[in-house]
C-alpha cells in the first residue's frame, strides 16, 4: 500500500489521474460536485460531529469585545452555510452552539443577537467603540479598521469562507485582509501561539462535548488559542463537569454557551459533513488511520493542541503497521478542512 501527501486543492486531480484511490474532500462543495461526474468514483457522505468556526485572537483590533461582537453581527452565517454546504445538503442551516452539535439532545440555538445578521446593530457597536465611518472606511485616531484573517494555503474551504466574510464586512467599513500562510506552519507558527486576529478551521467533535470543549473555551485552556473568555465561564465549566444530573448539566452548558457568544469568543458557522471520494473498487478505505486517530484522541487529549506533540512511539501502539504520519496528517487535515 502506497500513501501520498496531496494538498486539498489537488486531491481530485490525483484521484481522476489514478495517482490515488481515495480522497477526503471534507465539506468542499465544488469538489463534491466534481466528484459526482468522475467515472469510476463513489462519493460517500456521512454525518459527522465536526464543525467549522471563526475564532478570534485577542490581539490587534480584536482586543475590543465590541469589535468582535460587531463582526459576528456583520456576517450572515446562513449565506456561508448555503454556499459551502448547500450543494451537499440543501437543508443545511447554521450551527449555533459552541458545545453541542446538531442531533444531540442538549443542542440549542443560544446565539441570540450575536449570531443574527444585523448590520444596523453592528454599525452602532463600532460607532460606540470609537470607529468613525467615512465612506467605505472606519478610522480611529488615524488608524483604519483593517483586521486580518489568517488561513492555510491550499484549503479552498477556508479561502471561500474568508472571501464571503470579507465581502459581508465591507459595508460596515471593516476592511478584512486575508492572510494566507503555509499549510505546514498554520497551527505551529500562527494558531497555537495566538498569532492571529481571526481564523477559520474545523473543530472535531467527541463523545464528551462538555469536558472536551473545556480546553477550547476556558481562559487557560490549551486550545483556547485566542485566550478570550472570563472567570464566570471557567467556573460554570467546573460546575458542569461536576454535575451528575444530565438535565442540570445541559442547563449549565446552555449558560456557558450564551456567555461565549456574548464575550465574542468565536462564531460557530456550520456542522461539517464527512465526504470521501473513492475508487468504486476500493473497500475499507482509511479505516486503519481513522481507528488510530480515534484511539489516540481518547488516550491523549493533548493531541488536540498539536497533533505532532504525541511521540511516534505512542502512535505506533495504535497503528499496527499503518504509516504513522498518515494518521498524524489525517488529523491535521481534518482540522484545516
DOLUM-91326 format. One line per field, with one value per residue: residue number from 1; residue in one letter; chain; x, y, z of N, C-alpha, C in turn. Coordinates in steps of 0.05 Angstrom, whole numbers. Layout:
REM DOLUM-91326
nr	(NUM ...) $
rest	(A ...) $
kette	(A ...) $
n.c1	(X ...) $
n.c2	(Y ...) $
n.c3	(Z ...) $
ca.c1	(X ...) $
ca.c2	(Y ...) $
ca.c3	(Z ...) $
c.c1	(X ...) $
c.c2	(Y ...) $
c.c3	(Z ...) $
END
This chain:
REM DOLUM-91326
nr	(1 2 3 4 5 6 7 8 9 10 11 12 13 14 15 16 17 18 19 20 21 22 23 24 25 26 27 28 29 30 31 32 33 34 35 36 37 38 39 40 41 42 43 44 45 46 47 48 49 50 51 52 53 54 55 56 57 58 59 60 61 62 63 64 65 66 67 68 69 70 71 72 73 74 75 76 77 78 79 80 81 82 83 84 85 86 87 88 89 90 91 92 93 94 95 96 97 98 99 100 101 102 103 104 105 106 107 108 109 110 111 112 113 114 115 116 117 118 119 120 121 122 123 124 125 126 127 128 129 130 131 132 133 134 135 136 137 138 139 140 141 142 143 144 145 146 147 148 149 150 151 152 153 154 155 156 157 158 159 160 161 162 163 164 165 166 167 168 169 170 171 172 173 174 175 176 177 178 179 180 181 182 183 184 185 186 187 188 189 190 191 192 193 194 195 196 197 198 199 200 201 202 203 204 205 206 207 208 209 210 211 212 213 214 215 216 217 218 219 220 221 222 223 224 225 226 227 228 229 230 231 232 233 234 235 236 237 238 239 240 241 242 243 244 245 246 247 248 249 250 251 252 253 254 255 256 257 258 259 260 261 262 263 264 265 266 267 268 269 270 271 272 273 274 275 276 277 278 279 280 281 282 283 284 285 286 287 288 289 290 291 292 293 294 295 296 297 298 299 300 301 302 303 304 305 306 307 308 309 310 311 312 313 314 315 316 317 318 319 320 321 322 323 324 325 326 327 328 329 330 331 332 333 334 335 336 337) $
rest	(X X X X X X X X X X X X X X X X X X X X X X X X X X X X X X X X X X X X X X X X X X X X X X X X X X X X X X X X X X X X X X X X X X X X X X X X X X X X X X X X X X X X X X X X X X X X X X X X X X X X X X X X X X X X X X X X X X X X X X X X X X X X X X X X X X X X X X X X X X X X X X X X X X X X X X X X X X X X X X X X X X X X X X X X X X X X X X X X X X X X X X X X X X X X X X X X X X X X X X X X X X X X X X X X X X X X X X X X X X X X X X X X X X X X X X X X X X X X X X X X X X X X X X X X X X X X X X X X X X X X X X X X X X X X X X X X X X X X X X X X X X X X X X X X X X X X X X X X X X X X X X X X X X X X X X X X X X X X X X X X X X X X X X X X X X X X X X X X X) $
kette	(A A A A A A A A A A A A A A A A A A A A A A A A A A A A A A A A A A A A A A A A A A A A A A A A A A A A A A A A A A A A A A A A A A A A A A A A A A A A A A A A A A A A A A A A A A A A A A A A A A A A A A A A A A A A A A A A A A A A A A A A A A A A A A A A A A A A A A A A A A A A A A A A A A A A A A A A A A A A A A A A A A A A A A A A A A A A A A A A A A A A A A A A A A A A A A A A A A A A A A A A A A A A A A A A A A A A A A A A A A A A A A A A A A A A A A A A A A A A A A A A A A A A A A A A A A A A A A A A A A A A A A A A A A A A A A A A A A A A A A A A A A A A A A A A A A A A A A A A A A A A A A A A A A A A A A A A A A A A A A A A A A A A A A A A A A A A A A A A A) $
n.c1	(17 11 22 5 21 -21 -42 -102 -130 -111 -127 -171 -155 -112 -139 -172 -133 -114 -73 -82 -125 -165 -197 -204 -248 -273 -316 -318 -356 -350 -312 -341 -384 -356 -334 -378 -384 -341 -318 -322 -317 -338 -378 -379 -419 -426 -457 -424 -393 -367 -346 -346 -316 -306 -254 -233 -173 -139 -114 -88 -138 -178 -179 -219 -282 -329 -317 -309 -360 -389 -369 -387 -442 -443 -435 -468 -487 -519 -515 -462 -465 -502 -473 -426 -442 -492 -496 -484 -517 -578 -614 -585 -570 -544 -500 -508 -485 -434 -418 -449 -465 -511 -566 -553 -583 -579 -570 -580 -601 -565 -546 -569 -572 -521 -509 -541 -552 -544 -535 -545 -543 -491 -463 -475 -448 -395 -391 -398 -352 -316 -299 -299 -340 -327 -347 -325 -293 -269 -242 -198 -167 -133 -121 -138 -192 -173 -172 -140 -151 -127 -108 -96 -54 -78 -127 -188 -238 -229 -211 -256 -295 -270 -268 -322 -336 -305 -329 -380 -368 -349 -390 -395 -351 -308 -247 -229 -171 -142 -98 -55 -21 34 11 34 55 12 -16 27 60 25 -30 -30 7 -24 -20 -55 -112 -163 -188 -202 -222 -232 -265 -262 -310 -328 -346 -356 -377 -379 -336 -295 -295 -279 -224 -221 -253 -245 -208 -154 -147 -115 -128 -153 -137 -140 -146 -192 -244 -275 -275 -324 -344 -306 -316 -367 -358 -330 -370 -406 -377 -375 -427 -475 -527 -560 -597 -590 -537 -539 -568 -531 -491 -517 -519 -465 -455 -485 -457 -408 -421 -435 -387 -356 -322 -317 -345 -392 -402 -422 -444 -402 -404 -377 -339 -320 -284 -278 -245 -288 -277 -252 -248 -262 -231 -181 -193 -159 -126 -164 -183 -136 -129 -176 -168 -120 -137 -173 -141 -100 -111 -82 -67 -102 -84 -36 -22 28 51 47 88 120 127 83 40 51 34 -19 -27 -12 23 7 24 52 54 12 -34 -25 -23 -74 -106 -89 -104 -160 -174 -158 -190) $
n.c2	(-24 44 109 177 246 297 361 395 421 394 342 316 318 284 237 231 223 174 171 167 128 144 201 250 298 332 387 412 439 447 408 364 365 359 309 276 273 244 187 120 132 133 174 186 204 225 239 280 296 344 413 477 539 608 636 684 720 748 797 857 891 860 860 888 877 896 903 850 830 861 844 791 801 825 785 741 682 643 649 634 581 560 568 538 487 477 454 401 387 410 427 447 487 542 525 535 532 527 481 434 393 392 347 324 317 360 402 470 531 583 631 682 753 760 721 733 762 830 889 941 941 924 967 1006 986 990 1045 1061 1040 1076 1077 1113 1121 1133 1139 1082 1065 1058 1095 1107 1149 1160 1110 1058 1011 951 890 825 761 698 644 576 558 529 507 505 512 545 591 606 616 659 698 707 729 774 804 812 843 890 932 951 981 954 931 874 836 783 736 691 634 586 519 479 508 531 517 511 558 601 594 562 594 638 678 713 750 737 673 612 545 474 444 382 337 302 246 266 322 368 364 358 407 443 456 488 532 555 605 591 548 498 496 543 586 641 660 683 697 688 692 675 640 600 581 561 518 485 472 446 400 374 362 311 301 294 331 378 387 400 447 481 481 508 559 571 571 615 657 652 667 720 743 742 700 662 649 604 568 524 456 404 359 293 276 229 211 158 105 61 8 2 -18 -10 37 76 60 40 84 120 93 93 148 158 127 148 200 192 172 209 270 317 318 348 400 400 359 334 331 284 229 190 137 128 133 88 47 43 40 -7 -22 11 69 118 174 181 178 222 265 261 277 331 351 344 383 431 430) $
n.c3	(0 -17 6 -4 3 -10 -30 -8 -50 -94 -92 -120 -173 -171 -158 -203 -242 -229 -192 -138 -96 -62 -33 16 16 50 68 19 -30 -85 -100 -85 -122 -169 -162 -167 -221 -239 -273 -249 -196 -128 -88 -21 32 98 162 209 272 269 262 229 244 262 295 343 355 412 399 367 332 354 408 431 456 433 380 363 372 336 287 286 282 233 196 155 172 150 95 87 103 65 18 25 44 23 -31 -19 24 18 57 98 155 194 249 318 369 417 443 436 380 325 332 380 444 479 447 428 402 420 404 399 394 376 340 299 237 229 206 223 279 285 262 300 345 329 322 375 396 379 327 271 216 148 86 55 95 162 216 272 314 271 251 206 206 196 201 202 173 184 144 121 65 4 20 -1 25 70 43 13 54 80 40 32 82 80 39 63 108 88 77 129 136 152 134 116 114 79 101 77 96 98 95 126 168 193 242 280 278 276 295 345 377 384 346 313 288 269 249 212 219 229 284 316 335 397 440 489 498 534 572 536 507 544 545 501 510 560 598 609 578 538 484 474 435 425 475 497 541 606 679 698 659 664 716 710 676 711 747 711 696 744 755 760 743 683 658 688 677 623 626 652 613 573 595 594 539 521 545 519 467 478 498 454 438 396 330 312 253 215 216 195 141 129 75 29 -29 -71 -107 -142 -136 -89 -21 50 58 88 140 180 192 211 256 287 297 327 373 395 404 446 487 493 503 495 443 413 416 389 339 329 378 406 417 365 379 412 376 346 378 367 312 287 244 204 166 208 200 166 197 232 195 175 218 224 173 176 213 188 141) $
ca.c1	(0 27 8 16 13 -31 -56 -131 -139 -102 -135 -188 -138 -96 -158 -180 -110 -106 -50 -91 -150 -185 -191 -222 -251 -286 -341 -315 -378 -341 -300 -363 -399 -338 -331 -402 -381 -318 -324 -308 -313 -360 -377 -392 -425 -437 -459 -401 -395 -346 -359 -330 -320 -287 -244 -219 -149 -140 -92 -95 -165 -197 -178 -244 -305 -350 -309 -315 -389 -399 -361 -406 -468 -440 -432 -492 -478 -536 -503 -438 -474 -513 -452 -407 -454 -517 -495 -482 -542 -594 -629 -566 -573 -521 -498 -509 -478 -405 -412 -464 -471 -539 -572 -551 -607 -574 -565 -599 -591 -560 -530 -583 -567 -494 -508 -561 -542 -557 -515 -551 -532 -462 -455 -478 -427 -369 -392 -394 -324 -299 -290 -315 -343 -327 -348 -322 -273 -272 -217 -197 -140 -117 -116 -160 -200 -165 -164 -131 -159 -105 -117 -75 -54 -86 -151 -209 -260 -221 -210 -283 -307 -257 -277 -350 -336 -292 -350 -401 -360 -343 -409 -391 -326 -287 -232 -217 -149 -138 -70 -51 5 39 -6 50 61 -12 -20 51 71 5 -54 -22 19 -43 -10 -75 -136 -185 -180 -223 -214 -252 -263 -271 -328 -322 -369 -358 -374 -375 -309 -276 -295 -268 -197 -224 -269 -237 -187 -127 -148 -94 -138 -165 -114 -143 -147 -215 -263 -275 -276 -351 -345 -288 -329 -390 -347 -324 -396 -418 -362 -380 -455 -482 -553 -557 -613 -577 -512 -547 -575 -506 -478 -531 -510 -438 -455 -495 -436 -388 -430 -434 -359 -343 -301 -316 -370 -396 -414 -439 -434 -389 -406 -352 -342 -297 -288 -260 -248 -310 -267 -237 -264 -249 -211 -172 -204 -138 -117 -186 -183 -113 -135 -196 -156 -101 -152 -185 -120 -82 -125 -63 -63 -118 -69 -15 -21 55 62 47 111 114 125 55 24 56 18 -47 -29 -9 36 -1 43 46 49 -15 -54 -20 -31 -103 -118 -84 -120 -188 -177 -156 -213) $
ca.c2	(0 68 133 201 271 314 384 392 430 377 314 304 314 259 215 228 214 148 172 158 113 155 229 261 326 349 400 428 434 445 382 345 365 349 280 262 269 228 159 101 143 134 196 176 226 217 259 280 315 365 438 500 562 630 642 709 723 771 814 877 903 842 862 902 859 907 898 822 827 874 827 769 810 833 762 725 654 626 651 617 553 552 568 516 460 474 435 374 384 434 435 455 513 547 513 558 524 522 457 411 394 385 319 318 325 385 424 492 556 603 653 707 776 759 703 743 782 856 910 966 938 922 994 1020 977 1001 1073 1063 1034 1098 1074 1132 1112 1154 1124 1053 1060 1067 1102 1115 1160 1159 1083 1046 986 932 866 803 734 681 618 559 556 504 497 520 518 569 614 614 628 685 716 714 747 799 819 819 863 915 953 963 996 936 922 849 827 754 729 663 624 558 500 464 526 543 514 513 585 622 590 554 616 661 699 718 765 720 650 592 517 455 430 355 330 279 235 280 350 388 362 362 435 460 467 507 555 568 624 579 523 495 500 570 599 669 667 700 684 702 674 664 617 580 569 545 493 468 462 427 375 360 355 284 300 302 355 401 392 414 475 496 484 529 584 575 578 643 675 650 685 748 753 742 680 652 647 577 571 502 428 395 330 279 268 214 203 134 86 43 -19 3 -24 -4 58 93 52 37 110 131 79 102 175 157 115 167 223 185 167 232 295 338 318 369 425 397 330 323 331 257 216 169 111 126 127 60 29 41 39 -35 -24 33 92 136 201 183 184 249 284 260 294 359 358 346 409 452 428) $
ca.c3	(0 -20 16 -16 14 -32 -20 -10 -76 -116 -87 -140 -197 -166 -159 -231 -257 -220 -175 -112 -97 -44 -25 36 7 70 60 -5 -48 -113 -104 -83 -147 -189 -157 -177 -250 -246 -278 -232 -169 -110 -69 3 50 124 183 227 295 266 253 221 261 260 321 347 372 430 390 348 333 367 438 439 454 416 352 358 370 311 264 285 272 206 179 152 173 133 68 87 104 39 -2 30 49 8 -53 -8 39 12 80 119 168 212 276 336 396 419 458 425 352 320 335 408 459 492 427 429 390 441 392 405 376 366 317 280 218 234 200 238 306 282 258 325 363 320 329 404 402 370 299 256 188 127 61 57 115 190 228 300 319 247 243 193 216 176 214 185 178 176 134 109 36 -8 32 -13 44 85 25 6 77 85 19 37 104 71 25 81 127 74 82 156 137 162 111 124 97 81 103 71 107 90 109 146 191 201 271 297 278 275 312 372 393 385 328 293 297 262 233 208 215 239 309 314 358 413 453 515 488 555 582 514 499 566 538 479 518 585 593 609 563 518 456 472 423 428 504 502 560 632 703 701 642 676 739 700 666 734 756 692 697 770 756 751 731 654 652 700 663 598 633 657 587 558 606 584 511 518 552 499 446 488 501 428 437 368 316 300 227 207 221 171 134 122 47 17 -57 -73 -130 -136 -130 -63 3 76 55 110 166 199 201 227 282 302 306 348 397 407 415 472 507 495 495 487 414 401 414 369 332 329 405 416 405 345 393 421 352 336 394 357 283 278 218 185 167 229 191 153 218 241 174 173 239 217 150 185 227 168 123) $
c.c1	(18 11 21 5 5 -46 -86 -141 -132 -112 -151 -173 -123 -114 -166 -158 -100 -81 -56 -118 -172 -177 -213 -225 -266 -311 -339 -336 -370 -328 -321 -377 -381 -335 -355 -400 -358 -325 -308 -304 -339 -356 -393 -394 -436 -439 -435 -405 -375 -359 -338 -336 -300 -279 -229 -193 -152 -117 -103 -122 -184 -195 -204 -267 -325 -343 -315 -344 -400 -392 -380 -433 -467 -436 -458 -484 -494 -526 -479 -445 -485 -492 -433 -419 -479 -517 -494 -508 -559 -609 -611 -572 -549 -523 -495 -503 -448 -398 -424 -469 -501 -543 -569 -574 -603 -570 -588 -586 -589 -547 -543 -576 -539 -491 -528 -550 -558 -536 -520 -540 -502 -450 -454 -455 -400 -368 -386 -365 -305 -289 -309 -315 -343 -325 -346 -302 -282 -244 -220 -169 -121 -111 -141 -166 -196 -154 -155 -144 -138 -115 -94 -77 -65 -111 -174 -231 -253 -220 -238 -298 -296 -266 -305 -352 -325 -313 -372 -394 -353 -363 -407 -367 -304 -273 -216 -196 -145 -108 -67 -23 9 23 9 56 36 -17 4 61 50 -17 -46 -10 0 -35 -30 -97 -161 -175 -204 -210 -236 -245 -275 -286 -319 -348 -374 -356 -369 -346 -289 -273 -283 -241 -199 -236 -261 -212 -159 -126 -127 -102 -152 -142 -116 -144 -169 -235 -264 -278 -303 -354 -329 -302 -353 -381 -341 -350 -407 -403 -365 -409 -461 -509 -552 -573 -600 -551 -518 -554 -551 -491 -491 -523 -482 -439 -465 -473 -413 -395 -427 -406 -344 -319 -296 -344 -372 -411 -433 -426 -425 -393 -379 -356 -317 -304 -267 -265 -270 -302 -253 -256 -248 -227 -206 -182 -182 -129 -139 -186 -159 -118 -155 -185 -137 -115 -163 -164 -102 -95 -107 -59 -80 -103 -48 -12 7 67 63 70 103 112 96 37 27 41 -9 -48 -25 2 28 18 34 38 23 -35 -50 -30 -61 -116 -113 -101 -150 -193 -176 -180 -239) $
c.c2	(25 92 158 226 289 337 381 400 411 348 301 300 288 235 210 217 186 147 163 143 125 184 238 291 343 362 416 421 431 418 360 342 353 318 264 257 252 199 141 110 142 158 187 198 215 241 257 300 338 390 459 524 584 638 669 706 748 790 836 889 886 842 875 883 869 903 869 818 838 857 803 777 818 810 746 695 635 627 634 588 543 550 544 489 455 454 406 368 409 444 445 484 518 531 536 551 517 495 432 415 387 355 310 330 353 408 444 516 577 629 681 729 774 740 710 765 808 878 935 964 937 950 1009 1012 989 1031 1077 1057 1055 1096 1090 1123 1136 1139 1094 1045 1069 1073 1109 1124 1157 1131 1071 1018 964 906 845 777 715 653 602 559 529 491 514 529 544 594 624 628 656 706 725 734 774 816 828 842 890 937 966 981 980 924 897 840 797 747 699 655 595 539 486 481 536 541 521 542 607 617 583 576 639 684 704 736 750 696 631 565 500 445 402 346 305 269 248 310 371 387 367 392 453 472 487 534 569 585 612 553 521 500 527 588 629 679 687 685 700 682 661 639 594 566 552 519 474 456 441 400 360 350 328 282 311 328 380 408 407 443 492 501 506 557 591 585 607 663 675 668 714 759 754 723 670 651 620 581 548 476 417 366 319 268 254 208 181 119 66 15 -21 -1 -18 17 73 84 50 64 123 119 89 130 174 147 135 191 216 182 191 258 318 339 339 395 423 367 318 322 303 242 194 142 107 119 98 39 23 35 11 -37 -3 56 112 163 203 191 213 269 284 278 324 368 362 374 432 453 435) $
c.c3	(0 -12 4 -1 -9 -20 -25 -38 -98 -113 -110 -167 -194 -168 -188 -248 -249 -202 -146 -115 -80 -37 -6 29 26 61 35 -26 -77 -119 -102 -110 -170 -187 -168 -207 -258 -250 -259 -204 -153 -91 -44 24 76 143 201 249 293 255 247 238 254 288 322 363 389 424 371 352 350 397 448 434 434 386 345 355 344 287 263 274 243 186 179 150 155 104 66 86 77 18 0 31 33 -14 -43 8 36 37 103 129 186 238 295 365 396 431 445 396 349 322 363 423 472 473 428 417 411 430 397 385 363 342 296 263 222 230 217 266 305 278 284 345 355 325 358 412 392 342 281 227 169 100 65 79 142 201 257 306 295 237 229 205 195 189 193 193 167 168 122 79 27 5 21 6 60 68 19 30 82 64 23 60 97 57 43 100 114 78 110 157 148 137 119 103 101 80 99 80 98 107 131 171 204 231 288 299 281 296 341 389 396 368 306 306 292 247 230 206 227 267 305 339 372 426 481 509 510 564 560 506 520 558 515 490 543 581 593 594 541 490 453 461 425 456 510 520 585 655 706 684 654 699 731 689 689 745 737 693 723 771 745 738 702 647 663 686 637 604 638 630 570 569 596 555 506 524 532 475 454 489 474 426 409 356 303 274 219 214 194 165 128 94 38 -12 -63 -99 -123 -128 -103 -40 28 74 80 138 187 210 219 255 300 314 329 374 411 418 443 494 512 486 487 457 400 398 392 362 333 357 417 402 385 358 403 398 344 353 383 327 272 250 199 188 188 219 176 174 228 220 171 193 232 194 158 197 208 150 138) $
END
